Amino acid sequence: MQSAPNRNALIDTLRGVAILLVLLLHHALSYGFKGSVVSEWMPVWLLRALVFNGNYGVTIFFTVSGYLITSMALRRYGTLERIDWLHFYCLRAARILPPLLLALAVITLLALCGFDSFRNTGGGNNLGDGYLALALFSVVTFWHNVLMQSLGYFNYALNVYWSLSVEEVFYLCFPLACLLLRRQWSLAVLCLALVMVGPWYRAQHADNEIYFMYGYLACFDAIALGCLAAMVQPLVRAGHWRYLRYIALLLLPAIYLRGIYGHQVWGFTLVSLCTAVSLIHAPSVLPAAFQQLTRPLRWMGRHSYELYLFHIIVLGLLRNIISPELIEGNAKLIMLLVMVSLSCLLSHLVAHWYSAPLNRLIRSLRAPRRGPAVAVL
């Protein structure tokens, strides 16, 4: 758990909280907490709010991602209109594709071995293994959420990758929008338009969670708010902003606990807005009182992508080896501990021995960064 250099402690903490909320949600959907000591001393409404609003954790991820991508683009290229689209895509591919392809290879192998959690038999469907190739293709070409809108929930392991489809389609469009609009203020207007379209789209589909949670337009507003936060940051003073950050960080858990259902339209926007406000001039070092407290969360934040990809493989295997119907009482908490521990171990191994080396290798082999891509186009 050594601190990595040149990393922002608050951002890593937010990402750690977000991935932990996702892990809690997926564990609760499989094993639950009923009958455990947690369900006895925690009010039912609080426990349900804590574990079943995990999709807000994905919203936090989207906003942090938009902020980081835009901030790094400004540092690399000086201005967004000078972005080198080929260089941008190479960097994204180096980070995204190697661990994703490994996870999909493992899922395919487990599906062919007959493990139900990795086959197309979920959500009341029984599509058979013939759809497996289509499902895998939809993940690597970033339209798996669209496939889910057609088929519903059909593959326990693959369906969680809907969020990768949303994020990567945004980033396929991001450099092209920067080049075509040619002015940062024009890109800011486009981001504001996406922020306004998000609640409208969710209002049109408030009765269908696959649409209001997983659709492109249902989620682009969160990434766009992150992009806007990065654009606004140079225009405001850090000292004046810290009070707004404190307010946003206090409001964030309150909005989270208020829940998703009944607040489908504006809930995601409010989570995104609070996250975006907290990111502007985020402190790179936390106060000493929080350093040790947040250390595990910061580690999870640094490994959040691998945790996102591989925790569902661990949980799917556990579901097939130890049926949820056989787990009662405090054994559910033990299963949570086992799932989180194995996921962290697997994610560390993948990141250290596979993702990071391949990331460095691909970046070293890519074509050297060219001049402004506007001239190339």
Stockholm file with secondary structure:
# STOCKHOLM 1.0

chainA/1-377         MQSAPNRNALIDTLRGVAILLVLLLHHALSYGFKGSVVSEWMPVWLLRALVFNGNYGVTIFFTVSGYLITSMALRRYGTLERIDWLHFYCLRAARILPPLLLALAVITLLALCGFDSFRNTGGGNNLGDGYLALALFSVVTFWHNVLMQSLGYFNYALNVYWSLSVEEVFYLCFPLACLLLRRQWSLAVLCLALVMVGPWYRAQHADNEIYFMYGYLACFDAIALGCLAAMVQPLVRAGHWRYLRYIALLLLPAIYLRGIYGHQVWGFTLVSLCTAVSLIHAPSVLPAAFQQLTRPLRWMGRHSYELYLFHIIVLGLLRNIISPELIEGNAKLIMLLVMVSLSCLLSHLVAHWYSAPLNRLIRSLRAPRRGPAVAVL
#=GR chainA/1-377 SS CCCCTTCCHHHHHHHHHHHHHHHHHHHHHHTCCTTSHHHHHSCHHHHHHHHHCTHHHHHHHHHHHHHHHHHHHHHHHSSGGGCCHHHHHHHHHHHHHHHHHHHHHHHHHHHHTTCGGGSSCCTTCCCCGGGHHHHHHHHHTTCHHHHHHHHCSCCTTGGGGHHHHHHHHHHHHHHHHHHHHCSHHHHHHHHHHHHHHHHHHHHHTTTCHHHHHHSHHHHHHHHHHHHHHHHHGGGSCHHHHHHHHHHHHHHHHHHHHHCSTTCTTTHHHHHHHHHHHHHTTCCSSCCHHHHTTTHHHHHHHHTHHHHHHHHHHHHHHHHHHSCGGGCCTTHHHHHHHHHHHHHHHHHHHHIIIIIHHHHHHHHHHSCCCCSCHHHHC
#=GC SS_cons         CCCCTTCCHHHHHHHHHHHHHHHHHHHHHHTCCTTSHHHHHSCHHHHHHHHHCTHHHHHHHHHHHHHHHHHHHHHHHSSGGGCCHHHHHHHHHHHHHHHHHHHHHHHHHHHHTTCGGGSSCCTTCCCCGGGHHHHHHHHHTTCHHHHHHHHCSCCTTGGGGHHHHHHHHHHHHHHHHHHHHCSHHHHHHHHHHHHHHHHHHHHHTTTCHHHHHHSHHHHHHHHHHHHHHHHHGGGSCHHHHHHHHHHHHHHHHHHHHHCSTTCTTTHHHHHHHHHHHHHTTCCSSCCHHHHTTTHHHHHHHHTHHHHHHHHHHHHHHHHHHSCGGGCCTTHHHHHHHHHHHHHHHHHHHHIIIIIHHHHHHHHHHSCCCCSCHHHHC
//
